[in-house]
Amino acid sequence: MTIVIIRTFILYALVVIVLRMLGKRQIAQLQPFELVVIIMISELAAVPSSDIGIPLFSGIIPILILLISGVALQYLTLKSEKARSFICGKPTILIAKGKILENEFKRIRYNISDLLEQLRIKNVPNISDVEYAILETNGEMSVIPKSQKRPTIPEDFQITTKYEGLPLTLIMDGLVQAENLKKANVDLQWLQQEMKKQQLTSFDQVLLASLDSTGSLFIQGKNKSGK
């Protein structure tokens, strides 16, 4: 039993590292060849972890080969548009200028129900509001509404807005983020003074503290009951 646990831990750690090296994309964002690599890796890792009669390296070596193959294909699709088109395919336009392209649906074996579902996911319940709908190579749907149906933005009214950067987290679950303090050009003394305004005397009492680009500080203390 101990051997099985050790082998499983080793293979689990290896698979986590391999998947991390393959990139940060979610399952829904993977190209077909990337999904195949992940499925094969999971299968290869499962067999030697449960069967101690199979040498551990018999599971590790194929996983490393798949890692190399996956990274090589990623690099190839990155550098060559022809290779990307061949390996990943091309996006398919399903709606163009507000008209459904029926022949494209038949060609890729896609149906209207799938289209309507994807439009609802994109918060476009009315198909008549769509100018273009494009099925991307990873299966995601890109929707471009008609110009009169798009949400308005300040630029439409010629309104000049102030710059908004990313807020910096200064305290997270009682832990001070020293690097972000430096980026925000503030120190612990200033932070403690701001905490005292909300009757918080210790960093451990703070659930979250963040500072936005306008200098506005958000602080929320932890629930004293622990619930």
C-alpha positions as CSV (number, residue, x, y, z in Angstrom):
1,M,0.0,0.0,0.0
2,T,2.9,2.4,0.8
3,I,4.4,1.8,-2.6
4,V,1.0,2.6,-4.3
5,I,0.7,5.9,-2.3
6,I,4.3,7.0,-3.2
7,R,3.8,6.1,-6.9
8,T,0.5,7.9,-7.0
9,F,2.0,11.0,-5.3
10,I,4.9,11.1,-7.8
11,L,2.7,10.7,-10.8
12,Y,0.2,13.3,-9.5
13,A,3.0,15.8,-8.9
14,L,4.4,15.1,-12.4
15,V,1.0,15.6,-14.1
16,V,0.4,18.9,-12.3
17,I,3.8,20.1,-13.4
18,V,3.2,18.9,-17.0
19,L,-0.2,20.6,-17.2
20,R,1.3,23.8,-15.7
21,M,4.0,23.8,-18.4
22,L,1.3,23.3,-21.1
23,G,-0.2,26.7,-20.2
24,K,-2.9,28.4,-18.1
25,R,-5.9,28.0,-20.4
26,Q,-9.1,26.4,-19.2
27,I,-10.6,23.2,-20.6
28,A,-13.1,25.2,-22.7
29,Q,-10.2,27.2,-24.2
30,L,-8.1,24.3,-25.3
31,Q,-7.4,23.4,-28.9
32,P,-8.3,19.8,-29.9
33,F,-4.7,18.6,-29.9
34,E,-4.2,20.1,-26.4
35,L,-7.2,18.3,-25.1
36,V,-6.0,15.0,-26.6
37,V,-2.6,15.5,-24.9
38,I,-4.3,16.1,-21.5
39,I,-6.6,13.1,-21.8
40,M,-3.7,10.8,-22.8
41,I,-1.6,12.1,-19.9
42,S,-4.4,11.3,-17.4
43,E,-4.8,7.8,-18.8
44,L,-1.0,7.1,-18.8
45,A,-0.7,8.4,-15.2
46,A,-3.7,6.3,-13.9
47,V,-2.4,2.9,-15.0
48,P,1.0,2.8,-13.3
49,S,-0.3,4.5,-10.1
50,S,-2.7,1.6,-9.5
51,D,-0.7,-1.3,-10.9
52,I,2.6,-1.7,-9.1
53,G,3.6,-4.4,-11.6
54,I,4.2,-1.7,-14.2
55,P,7.5,0.1,-13.8
56,L,7.1,3.7,-12.8
57,F,9.2,4.9,-15.7
58,S,6.8,3.2,-18.1
59,G,4.3,5.9,-17.1
60,I,6.7,8.8,-16.7
61,I,8.5,8.5,-20.0
62,P,5.3,8.6,-22.2
63,I,4.0,11.5,-20.2
64,L,7.2,13.5,-20.9
65,I,7.0,12.5,-24.6
66,L,3.5,13.9,-24.7
67,L,4.7,17.1,-22.9
68,I,7.4,17.6,-25.5
69,S,4.9,16.9,-28.4
70,G,2.4,19.3,-26.9
71,V,4.9,22.1,-26.5
72,A,6.3,21.5,-29.9
73,L,2.8,21.7,-31.5
74,Q,2.1,24.9,-29.5
75,Y,5.3,26.5,-30.8
76,L,4.5,25.4,-34.4
77,T,1.0,26.8,-34.3
78,L,2.5,30.0,-32.8
79,K,5.0,30.5,-35.6
80,S,3.2,29.2,-38.6
81,E,-0.3,30.3,-39.7
82,K,-0.5,27.4,-42.2
83,A,0.3,24.9,-39.4
84,R,-2.2,26.5,-37.1
85,S,-4.9,26.3,-39.8
86,F,-4.1,22.6,-40.4
87,I,-3.8,21.6,-36.7
88,C,-6.5,23.8,-35.1
89,G,-8.7,24.5,-38.0
90,K,-10.3,27.9,-38.9
91,P,-13.1,29.9,-37.3
92,T,-16.5,29.4,-38.8
93,I,-18.9,32.3,-39.4
94,L,-22.4,31.2,-38.6
95,I,-24.1,34.6,-38.8
96,A,-23.0,37.3,-41.3
97,K,-24.6,40.7,-41.6
98,G,-27.5,39.4,-39.5
99,K,-28.2,36.4,-41.8
100,I,-27.8,32.8,-40.7
101,L,-25.5,30.8,-43.0
102,E,-27.3,27.5,-43.2
103,N,-24.6,25.8,-45.3
104,E,-22.0,26.4,-42.6
105,F,-24.3,24.7,-40.0
106,K,-24.5,21.6,-42.2
107,R,-20.8,21.6,-43.0
108,I,-19.7,21.6,-39.3
109,R,-22.7,19.6,-38.0
110,Y,-23.9,22.5,-35.8
111,N,-27.6,23.1,-35.1
112,I,-29.7,26.1,-34.3
113,S,-30.3,25.0,-30.7
114,D,-26.6,25.2,-30.0
115,L,-26.4,28.6,-31.6
116,L,-29.3,30.0,-29.5
117,E,-27.7,28.5,-26.3
118,Q,-24.4,30.2,-27.0
119,L,-26.1,33.5,-27.7
120,R,-27.9,33.3,-24.4
121,I,-24.6,32.6,-22.7
122,K,-23.3,35.8,-24.3
123,N,-26.3,37.7,-23.0
124,V,-27.8,38.1,-26.5
125,P,-31.2,36.4,-26.2
126,N,-32.5,37.9,-29.4
127,I,-30.9,36.5,-32.6
128,S,-32.1,39.5,-34.6
129,D,-29.7,41.7,-32.6
130,V,-26.7,39.8,-33.9
131,E,-24.5,41.1,-36.8
132,Y,-21.9,38.4,-36.7
133,A,-21.6,35.1,-34.8
134,I,-18.3,33.2,-35.2
135,L,-17.5,29.8,-33.9
136,E,-13.9,29.8,-32.8
137,T,-11.5,26.9,-33.2
138,N,-11.8,26.0,-29.5
139,G,-15.6,25.8,-29.7
140,E,-16.2,29.2,-28.1
141,M,-18.7,31.5,-29.7
142,S,-17.8,35.2,-30.5
143,V,-20.8,37.4,-30.9
144,I,-20.8,40.9,-32.5
145,P,-24.1,42.7,-31.9
146,K,-25.5,45.1,-34.4
147,S,-24.2,48.7,-33.9
148,Q,-27.6,50.0,-32.6
149,K,-27.8,47.1,-30.1
150,R,-24.4,47.5,-28.5
151,P,-24.0,48.9,-25.0
152,T,-23.1,52.6,-25.0
153,I,-19.7,53.7,-23.7
154,P,-18.4,57.2,-22.6
155,E,-16.7,57.7,-26.0
156,D,-20.2,57.6,-27.7
157,F,-21.1,60.8,-25.7
158,Q,-17.6,62.3,-26.1
159,I,-17.0,62.0,-22.4
160,T,-13.4,61.9,-21.1
161,T,-12.9,59.5,-18.3
162,K,-10.1,59.3,-15.7
163,Y,-7.5,56.5,-15.9
164,E,-8.3,53.5,-13.8
165,G,-5.5,51.0,-13.0
166,L,-5.6,47.7,-11.2
167,P,-6.3,47.9,-7.4
168,L,-3.5,46.6,-5.2
169,T,-4.3,44.1,-2.5
170,L,-2.5,45.3,0.7
171,I,-3.9,42.6,3.1
172,M,-5.3,39.3,2.3
173,D,-6.8,37.1,5.0
174,G,-4.6,38.7,7.7
175,L,-1.4,38.6,5.6
176,V,0.3,41.8,4.6
177,Q,1.4,41.9,0.9
178,A,4.7,43.7,1.3
179,E,5.4,43.9,-2.4
180,N,2.1,45.7,-3.1
181,L,2.8,48.1,-0.3
182,K,5.9,49.2,-2.2
183,K,4.0,49.5,-5.4
184,A,1.4,51.7,-3.8
185,N,4.1,53.9,-2.1
186,V,2.5,53.4,1.4
187,D,3.9,51.9,4.5
188,L,2.7,49.8,7.4
189,Q,2.3,52.9,9.7
190,W,-0.2,54.5,7.3
191,L,-2.0,51.2,6.8
192,Q,-2.4,50.7,10.6
193,Q,-3.7,54.2,10.9
194,E,-6.4,53.5,8.3
195,M,-7.2,50.3,10.1
196,K,-7.8,52.0,13.4
197,K,-10.4,54.2,11.8
198,Q,-12.5,51.0,11.5
199,Q,-11.5,49.7,15.0
200,L,-9.1,47.2,13.6
201,T,-5.9,46.9,15.7
202,S,-4.3,43.8,14.2
203,F,-3.6,42.6,10.6
204,D,-5.1,39.3,11.7
205,Q,-8.5,41.0,12.0
206,V,-8.5,42.1,8.3
207,L,-10.1,39.8,5.7
208,L,-9.2,42.1,2.8
209,A,-7.7,45.5,2.2
210,S,-7.1,46.9,-1.2
211,L,-6.1,50.3,-2.6
212,D,-7.4,51.5,-6.0
213,S,-5.7,53.9,-8.4
214,T,-7.6,56.9,-7.1
215,G,-6.2,56.3,-3.6
216,S,-9.4,54.9,-2.2
217,L,-8.8,52.2,0.4
218,F,-11.2,49.3,1.0
219,I,-11.0,47.4,4.2
220,Q,-13.2,44.6,5.4
221,G,-12.6,42.9,8.8
222,K,-13.1,39.3,9.5
223,N,-16.3,38.0,11.1
224,K,-15.6,37.8,14.8
225,S,-17.8,34.8,15.2
226,G,-15.7,32.9,12.6
227,K,-18.8,32.1,10.6
